[in-house]
Amino acid sequence: MNNSAILTNILRFIALVLLQVLLLNHINFLGYVNPYLYLLFIISFPLDGNRSLLIFLSFLLGLSVDFFADSGGVHAAASVFIAYLRSPILKFSFGVSYEYNMIKINKAPLIERLTYISLMVLLHHLILFTLEVFSLSHTLLILKSTLFSGIFSILLIFCTLLLFSRKT
């Protein structure tokens, strides 16, 4: 990564943490719908970036959100989980294009972007809410929270990507 990409990622990291902890953590619609926009950092991390760095930064990202939300490490665990699974999810979503490093997430077909972002968000939310509730007797609550918060987070991530995509 060059210096401008490093600076962009640092600013994105700080902005997403601040936005998440100052604004989005206070949204709790119907008791179980919470948007998690900070996942955008993991989703949009450069594809040619260092995987170990991504996992470490994902841990710091989740830990930062946990620190302000007083949630005991569940965001850090879920963030590290999806950062670790990012490569197989990219390969599943984009296929051969990912293997030859020919994809740009903003320029990929809509169905491939939707598959990638949805898998990342739903896996994150499933791990997050499973660790948060930590009871199999509340499986319906876990699935309901995962689904509705996931849909809201996916829409928010798509809108943010559209808002900040560069026109060519």
C-alpha positions in Angstrom: 0.0 0.0 0.0 1.2 3.5 -0.8 1.1 6.4 1.6 -2.2 7.8 0.4 -3.9 4.4 0.8 -2.5 4.2 4.4 -3.7 7.6 5.2 -7.1 6.9 3.7 -7.5 3.7 5.7 -6.4 5.5 9.0 -9.0 8.2 8.4 -11.7 5.7 7.5 -10.9 3.7 10.6 -11.2 6.7 12.9 -14.3 8.1 11.2 -16.1 4.8 11.3 -15.3 4.2 14.9 -16.5 7.7 15.9 -19.6 7.4 13.8 -20.4 4.0 15.3 -19.9 4.9 18.9 -21.3 8.5 18.9 -24.3 8.0 16.7 -25.2 4.5 15.5 -24.8 2.7 18.9 -27.7 4.8 20.2 -30.1 3.6 17.5 -32.1 0.7 18.8 -35.2 0.3 16.7 -37.9 -2.1 18.1 -35.4 -3.4 20.7 -33.2 -5.5 18.3 -32.4 -3.5 15.2 -29.0 -1.9 15.4 -26.9 -0.7 12.4 -23.2 -1.6 12.4 -21.5 0.6 9.8 -18.0 0.0 11.1 -18.0 -3.3 9.1 -17.4 -1.1 6.0 -13.7 -0.8 7.1 -13.3 -4.6 6.8 -15.4 -4.9 3.7 -13.5 -2.1 1.8 -10.0 -2.9 3.0 -7.7 -3.1 0.0 -7.7 -6.6 -1.6 -4.0 -6.6 -2.0 -3.5 -5.5 1.6 -1.7 -7.7 4.2 -4.1 -10.2 5.6 -2.4 -10.3 9.0 -2.7 -6.5 9.2 -6.4 -6.7 8.3 -7.0 -9.2 11.1 -5.1 -7.0 13.6 -6.9 -3.9 12.5 -10.2 -5.7 12.7 -9.4 -6.7 16.3 -8.6 -3.0 17.1 -11.8 -1.9 15.4 -14.0 -4.3 17.3 -12.2 -3.6 20.5 -12.7 0.1 20.1 -16.4 -0.4 19.6 -16.5 -2.8 22.5 -14.7 -0.3 24.7 -17.3 2.5 24.1 -20.3 0.1 24.1 -19.1 -1.8 27.2 -19.9 -5.1 25.4 -17.1 -7.3 26.6 -15.3 -8.2 23.4 -18.1 -9.5 21.2 -17.5 -6.9 18.5 -13.8 -7.8 18.5 -14.5 -11.5 18.2 -17.0 -11.1 15.4 -14.8 -8.6 13.5 -11.8 -10.9 13.7 -14.0 -13.8 12.5 -15.1 -12.1 9.3 -11.6 -10.6 8.7 -10.3 -14.2 8.8 -13.0 -15.5 6.4 -12.8 -12.5 4.0 -10.6 -14.3 1.4 -12.9 -17.4 1.0 -16.0 -15.1 1.0 -14.4 -12.9 -1.7 -13.5 -16.0 -3.8 -17.1 -17.3 -3.4 -18.7 -14.0 -4.3 -16.4 -12.9 -7.2 -15.1 -16.2 -8.4 -12.3 -16.2 -10.9 -12.1 -12.4 -10.9 -10.8 -12.4 -7.3 -8.2 -15.1 -8.1 -6.7 -12.9 -10.8 -7.0 -9.7 -8.7 -9.3 -8.1 -11.4 -12.1 -6.9 -9.2 -13.0 -3.5 -7.9 -15.8 -3.8 -5.4 -17.5 -0.5 -6.5 -17.4 -1.6 -10.2 -18.4 -5.2 -9.7 -21.9 -6.4 -10.8 -24.6 -5.7 -8.2 -25.3 -9.3 -7.4 -21.7 -10.0 -6.7 -21.4 -7.0 -4.4 -24.7 -7.9 -2.7 -23.5 -11.5 -2.1 -20.1 -10.3 -0.7 -21.5 -7.6 1.6 -24.5 -9.7 2.7 -22.3 -12.7 3.6 -19.8 -10.5 5.6 -22.5 -8.7 7.5 -24.8 -11.7 8.2 -21.8 -13.8 9.4 -20.6 -10.9 11.6 -24.1 -10.4 13.1 -24.6 -14.1 13.7 -21.4 -14.4 15.7 -22.0 -11.1 17.4 -25.5 -11.9 18.6 -24.7 -15.5 19.5 -21.8 -14.3 21.7 -23.9 -11.5 23.1 -26.9 -13.7 24.1 -24.8 -16.9 24.7 -27.8 -19.1 25.1 -29.3 -21.7 22.7 -32.7 -21.2 24.3 -32.8 -17.8 22.7 -32.0 -19.0 19.2 -35.1 -17.2 17.7 -34.0 -13.9 19.2 -30.5 -14.4 17.8 -31.8 -15.2 14.3 -34.3 -12.3 14.4 -31.6 -9.8 15.6 -29.2 -11.1 13.0 -31.7 -10.8 10.1 -33.2 -7.4 10.9 -29.9 -5.8 12.0 -28.2 -7.4 9.1 -30.7 -6.0 6.6 -30.5 -2.5 8.1 -26.6 -2.7 8.1 -26.5 -3.9 4.5 -28.7 -1.1 3.4 -26.6 1.4 5.3 -23.3 0.1 3.9 -24.7 0.1 0.3 -25.9 3.7 0.8 -22.5 4.7 2.2 -20.7 3.0 -0.7 -22.9 4.8 -3.2 -22.5 8.1 -1.4 -18.7 7.9 -1.3 -18.0 6.2 -4.6 -15.9 8.1 -7.1 -17.4 9.1 -10.3 -15.4 8.1 -13.4 
